[in-house]
Amino acid sequence: MKKLIAILLVALLVFGLVACTSTPPAATPAPATPTPATPAETPEPGPAEINWPANVEIVVPAGPGGDSDFNARLHAAEFSRYLPPNFIVTNVTGSGGVIGLRQVKDAAPDGSTAVFFHSAFVVNQVTGLADFGFEAFEFAAVAAAHPGQVLLVRADLGINTLEELFEHSQANPGELLLGVETGTISFATGVLLQQAGLDVTMVDAGPAAERIAMLLGGHVDIVATAFGLAADHVTNGSFVALGIDGREDLIVEGFDPILSFRSQGVDVAIPFYYFLAFPAGTDLNMIDAINEVIYRTVTTNEDYQEALHTFFQTPTVYLGVDGLAIFTEVYRILSQIDFS
């Protein structure tokens, strides 16, 4: 794996695709549906001479029960199954994820601490919530991808399409409350929708589970969140799904297709990837061994692949520099948003 990563880095440098910046390392933007690099053969767990800690804490900078927590725990179970340490997931909330990220950044690089988070880290950077980027970590992999956040409204509003929502907001400027979590993807989506003409008032309604509760209680009128957290409320008629901020429509059995914003004429699309990273200076052999388990899990573990249906995800993996290239593209997209 280390040889593969070295070869990829050399190739990128030769073709001038890596530039030194204060942001994540620049690379050629990933295609809309990139193809993960595939090792020549199924990897085996890492070398026995690695000085493993007894326990590895995987910090999730989000609350329990959400999509980030769900994905982290799926991988942690497989790490504990194949590798010597016991991998434990800890939820650390606050500041859109920055508190948990900083905790890992400042931890000892002995392999006992890692972070599992997603594209919101880039929002943290471009909004100034975080004064550090991926250079502060040893990046392991993109370990999962999400189809996007679904925009939901309370059914009692009588709004059934994205077009109707825009029309209502423009006829009643600032009246509707859009619940977001500041510094996260829901916040970025809200800003983009406002810039596209949605005349709503954004309020901080906390993490995904809290936003759902706020919408149910009538404290906000609109939220964007993972559909897996809200599908039951759509089924029982409490919420109406108006669109998704991913690049493609979301097709879910038993539901009407949830159309992407772009397919409805609103140019909003945010790539949503989950990553695993360690404090800078962590043993790269240890990270290679963990990446081997990630690759095996995502590509061959049918139970894992089936579990992803909970959040309507497709198995996705990008190891090492391939994963960093993905987040370079995420940074390019999110850095173009005017958050002022």
Helices and strands as residue ranges (DSSP letters): H 2-14, E 55-60, H 67-82, E 86-91, G 95-97, H 98-105, E 113-118, H 120-126, G 134-136, E 137-146, E 149-154, G 155-157, H 162-171, E 177-180, H 185-195, E 201-204, H 208-216, E 222-226, H 227-235, E 239-244, G 262-264, E 272-279, H 284-300, H 302-307, G 308-311, E 318-319, H 321-334
